[in-house]
Amino acid sequence: PRSREFAMTVKGQELPMHDPRAMTGQALAYVTSPRGACHNQSDYFMVEMGNSIDELGIPMTERLEDGGKAHYVARHQDWRTVCNSLVTCFFAATPPSTYVKLLSAATGHDWSLEEMMRAGERAWNLKRAYNGRLGLTRATEKLPKLLLEPLPDGGQAGHVPDMELMLHEYYAARGWDEATGLPTPQKLAELGLNIQL
């Protein structure tokens, strides 16, 4: 029905308060999230507001720039997957190196930051593979129709995210198949995930 055109959802999840026309990295985070428009999978808007994460190599990116940030969004999603796995609060803005020390002390394993990030990447790819089995595809990665219409005034007047460009760069950064939006067998093997899609 026509009423679906007015639903402010991605993959059935209602958008939180962050308008993706104002922060294009957050738009990409919304459409690629396993849960849909969820800032608890990645609050990349914070990076676009000036909160770089230098320890992770995630610089501040211009909020209305479309190209060149997909790699950082993917890395941020991996980091937030680590944070979610550790059941930590994003608002604490704890330095990644502190998490490394805490996890190492708690587990008795000498973790490195890149080892933690690799665990986040593995988990993100596993969620993507699972969602692929449930029928989510590249076609489900889109913003609601109304959010692809520019606003006439304000800080993002006249701008809508170039989702095709960003998704193209994102799939390349992730090592996923652009046609399906699923991890390639090579990516799964690289991550030690012995699963079939």
Secondary structure, 3 states (H helix, E strand, C coil): CHHHHHCCEECCEECCCCCCCCCHHHHHHHHHCCCCCCCCCCCCHHHHCCCCEHHHCECCCCCCCCCCCHHHHHHHHHHHHHHHHCCCCHHHCCCHHHHHHHHHHHHCCCCCHHHHHHHHHHHHHHHHHHHHHCCCCHHHCCCCHHHHCCCCCCCCCCCCCCHHHHHHHHHHHHCECCCCCCECHHHHHHCCCCCCC
